[in-house]
Amino acid sequence: MNLTYYLRGHLVNTYVSLLDMMPNAILQQNKIFKNIHRGQRLFILGSGNSIKLQDMKLLDGEIVMTQNHFHAHQDIAIINPTYHVNVPKFHPKEYDKDWEIWFDTMEERLPAHCTFFWGLNTKEMIDRRPTLNKRSYYIDPQYNPNCLSKAHADITKIIMRVPTVLTQCLSIAIYMGFKEIYLVGMDLNQSCIIQENRDEVRFYGNSPITSNQAEKNAEIHLMDTGIEWFNQWAIWKQLNLLNVAAKENQVQILNATRGGLLNMFPRVNYENLLKK
């Protein structure tokens, strides 16, 4: 089974590499972000429960990247994110209404200046929303990271497939040239929690796209078959590839999460970083 998986992965990557040789006009728009934040620092905020133990108001005035449903946080107006990154659409079309509702909550709570990054397969839905469309950019995650020896983090081209939105955020942040990238609330321990109480996986409980039946069925299937644990390994593989890519670009990724599992990144104290 593993051999079949890897053979399939290499075939997929070969096909994707051929696609990558043909420039995509939509992805090429991301060139404006190349090294746009060279020498600056960024805080990427995750949805792990540990975020409730840390004072997000300390981020006032920092460059912040949020993701998915983080806009549910009570201090989102003070956090005032510059960027917001969303996973590509992964549900069947019959669940599009849930995604539309989700987009409504983003428009309501995120600042008007916030720049969005979406999966390319979401573009048709975003195009129907003028207030989001005019500040939206896209990424195309297709490479299988398990069959790579080097990260694909150039967002003007196809990047690595998304096992977690964090890998999208890091690819974008590395491309932007940040000198230091701090991770906060990135517990990545959902596989250890989800069977006991899925409502406690994220600090906000569930979003419109994680509370529907499609998501619940997918979670049951992944846990029952053990594929979830294989996906967890895939996350670690991709994060390590991105860590190498960051170092090659003189970018340092540091973990300011309280607890969690991401020990491949040096730990730092969140409160000490932000003391004025």
Secondary structure as GFF3:
##gff-version 3
##sequence-region A 1 276
A	DSSP	alpha_helix	2	20	.	.	.	ID=ss1
A	DSSP	alpha_helix	25	28	.	.	.	ID=ss2
A	DSSP	three_ten_helix	29	33	.	.	.	ID=ss3
A	DSSP	beta_strand	41	45	.	.	.	ID=ss4
A	DSSP	three_ten_helix	49	53	.	.	.	ID=ss5
A	DSSP	three_ten_helix	56	59	.	.	.	ID=ss6
A	DSSP	beta_strand	64	67	.	.	.	ID=ss7
A	DSSP	three_ten_helix	70	72	.	.	.	ID=ss8
A	DSSP	alpha_helix	76	79	.	.	.	ID=ss9
A	DSSP	beta_strand	83	85	.	.	.	ID=ss10
A	DSSP	three_ten_helix	93	95	.	.	.	ID=ss11
A	DSSP	alpha_helix	96	109	.	.	.	ID=ss12
A	DSSP	beta_strand	115	119	.	.	.	ID=ss13
A	DSSP	three_ten_helix	120	122	.	.	.	ID=ss14
A	DSSP	alpha_helix	123	127	.	.	.	ID=ss15
A	DSSP	alpha_helix	130	133	.	.	.	ID=ss16
A	DSSP	beta_strand	136	143	.	.	.	ID=ss17
A	DSSP	three_ten_helix	145	147	.	.	.	ID=ss18
A	DSSP	beta_strand	158	160	.	.	.	ID=ss19
A	DSSP	alpha_helix	165	176	.	.	.	ID=ss20
A	DSSP	beta_strand	180	184	.	.	.	ID=ss21
A	DSSP	alpha_helix	190	193	.	.	.	ID=ss22
A	DSSP	three_ten_helix	198	200	.	.	.	ID=ss23
A	DSSP	alpha_helix	213	225	.	.	.	ID=ss24
A	DSSP	alpha_helix	227	248	.	.	.	ID=ss25
A	DSSP	beta_strand	252	255	.	.	.	ID=ss26
A	DSSP	alpha_helix	270	273	.	.	.	ID=ss27
###
